[in-house]
Amino acid sequence: MNISVARTGLILLGGMATRAGGRAKYLFEYEGETFLHRQIRVLSSVTDEIILSCRDEEQAREVTASYPYPCVIDTEKGTGPVEGIRSSLSHSRGELIIVVACDMPVISSAVIEDLFVRIGDADVAIPEWESGHLEPLHAVYRREALVWFFSHHTARKIRDITDHLSRQIVPVSEIRMIDPELKTFTNINDLQEFSSLLK
């Protein structure tokens, strides 16, 4: 029997981590857990399946040796998170997909649940900062809308996708009511930021 899966958690692992000395950021440890383990634990509480997006076969082998989740390999190499999302669609069974970058170790299940609820009839529920900056790699997308987009458009940047979808903007000022310090958006780009996180 084919059981419907309502929500998918997609973790994008494929970056080259050049600003982190080539070290895989998802294997950085924080409070006794790797970033990836922490994300899987959180997403498991609010989604029905988890998919890992990997840049190539070598990364997929390394990841699945420790984390037994479906690992989808980018079809077009070196094209960033857009390709990770596109390649994963055919493997996702969820009607809604929460997409997160692997270098966000403090994602909040409560915030993610709120995004799932807020999406309503829109194609994407996406956080927005007061400056107007969006958080497309901490957002919930409607799978059907993504399939439509990639069948009609090509994209190199995530903004190319979100500009074509109906958006439910979620101000970070409202997210503060759930996560006062907005820790869920903590993003580790380099070794200096990682050192600051550990402090």
C-alpha positions in Angstrom: 0.0 0.0 0.0 1.3 3.4 -1.0 1.2 5.7 2.1 0.9 9.4 1.5 3.7 11.5 2.9 2.6 15.0 3.7 5.9 16.6 4.7 9.5 16.2 3.5 12.6 17.5 5.1 15.4 18.3 2.6 18.9 19.0 3.8 21.3 20.4 1.3 24.8 19.0 1.8 26.4 19.7 -1.5 28.5 22.8 -1.0 32.3 22.6 -1.4 32.9 24.4 2.0 35.7 26.5 0.6 35.4 29.1 3.3 35.6 26.3 5.9 38.9 25.1 4.8 37.3 22.3 2.8 35.9 20.7 5.9 32.4 19.3 5.5 30.4 21.7 7.7 27.6 19.2 8.3 30.2 17.1 10.2 31.1 20.0 12.5 30.1 19.2 16.1 28.1 21.4 18.4 26.9 20.4 21.9 28.0 16.8 21.3 26.3 16.3 17.9 27.2 16.9 14.3 25.3 19.6 12.5 23.7 16.9 10.4 22.7 14.8 13.3 21.1 17.8 15.0 19.2 18.7 11.9 17.9 15.2 11.3 16.8 15.0 14.9 14.8 18.3 14.7 13.3 17.6 11.2 12.3 14.1 12.3 9.9 15.7 14.8 8.0 17.8 12.2 8.3 15.9 8.9 7.4 12.4 7.6 10.6 11.8 5.6 14.1 13.2 5.3 16.1 13.4 2.1 19.8 14.4 1.9 21.1 16.2 -1.1 24.7 15.4 -2.1 27.0 16.9 -4.7 28.5 13.6 -6.0 28.8 9.9 -5.5 31.8 10.2 -3.1 29.9 12.5 -0.8 26.8 10.2 -0.9 28.9 7.2 0.1 30.5 9.1 3.0 27.1 10.4 4.3 25.1 7.2 4.0 27.8 5.3 5.8 26.8 7.1 9.0 23.3 8.4 8.2 20.9 5.9 6.6 18.7 8.3 4.8 18.0 8.6 1.0 20.8 10.6 -0.5 20.1 12.2 -3.9 23.1 13.1 -6.1 23.0 16.3 -8.1 22.4 15.6 -11.8 24.2 18.8 -13.0 27.4 19.2 -11.0 28.6 22.4 -9.5 25.4 24.4 -9.8 24.6 24.9 -6.1 21.5 24.6 -4.0 19.1 25.1 -6.9 20.3 21.8 -8.4 20.0 20.1 -5.0 16.4 21.1 -4.8 15.6 20.1 -8.5 17.3 16.7 -8.3 15.5 15.8 -5.1 12.0 16.5 -6.3 11.6 13.1 -8.0 12.6 11.4 -4.7 10.3 13.4 -2.5 6.8 12.2 -1.6 5.9 15.1 0.5 3.3 17.7 -0.5 5.3 20.3 1.4 9.1 20.4 1.6 11.1 22.2 4.2 14.5 23.1 2.6 17.4 23.8 5.0 21.1 24.4 4.4 23.4 22.0 6.2 25.3 24.8 7.9 22.4 25.9 10.1 22.9 23.8 13.3 20.3 25.4 15.5 17.1 25.1 13.4 13.9 25.2 15.5 11.2 22.6 15.2 8.7 25.2 16.5 9.7 27.7 13.8 9.6 25.1 11.1 6.1 23.9 12.2 5.0 27.5 12.1 6.2 27.8 8.5 4.3 24.6 7.5 1.1 26.0 9.0 1.6 29.5 7.5 2.1 28.4 3.9 -1.7 28.1 3.5 -2.4 28.1 -0.3 0.8 29.8 -1.2 3.7 28.1 -3.1 6.3 29.0 -0.4 6.4 30.2 3.1 9.6 32.2 3.4 11.0 34.3 6.3 11.9 37.9 5.6 14.2 40.2 7.6 13.4 43.8 8.2 15.9 44.7 5.5 13.9 42.7 2.9 16.4 39.9 2.8 14.7 36.5 2.4 15.7 33.1 3.9 15.1 30.7 0.9 17.2 28.0 2.6 15.0 28.0 5.7 11.6 27.9 3.9 8.7 25.6 3.2 7.9 25.0 -0.5 5.0 23.3 -2.2 6.3 20.4 -4.2 3.8 20.8 -7.0 4.9 24.4 -7.5 8.6 23.5 -7.6 7.8 20.8 -10.2 5.9 23.4 -12.2 8.8 25.9 -12.0 11.5 23.5 -13.2 9.3 22.3 -16.0 9.0 25.9 -17.3 12.1 27.7 -16.2 15.8 27.3 -15.6 17.5 28.8 -12.5 20.9 29.5 -11.2 19.9 31.3 -8.0 17.3 30.4 -5.4 15.8 33.9 -6.0 15.0 32.8 -9.5 12.6 30.3 -8.0 11.0 32.4 -5.3 10.4 35.3 -7.7 8.2 33.0 -9.8 6.2 31.5 -6.9 3.3 32.9 -4.8 4.9 33.7 -1.5 3.6 33.8 2.0 6.1 36.2 3.6 6.8 35.5 7.3 8.4 38.5 9.0 11.2 37.6 11.4 9.6 40.0 13.9 6.8 37.4 14.2 9.2 34.5 14.3 10.8 36.2 17.3 7.6 35.3 19.3 8.7 31.6 18.9 12.4 32.0 18.8 13.3 35.3 20.6 17.0 35.3 19.6 16.3 33.9 16.1 18.8 31.1 16.7 17.1 29.0 14.0 18.8 31.2 11.4 22.3 30.7 12.8 24.4 30.1 9.7 28.0 29.0 9.8 29.9 30.1 6.7 33.5 29.8 7.9 35.8 28.6 10.6 35.7 32.0 12.4 31.9 31.8 12.7 32.2 28.2 13.9 34.6 29.3 16.7 32.2 32.0 17.7 29.3 29.5 17.9 31.3 27.3 20.2 32.0 30.3 22.5 
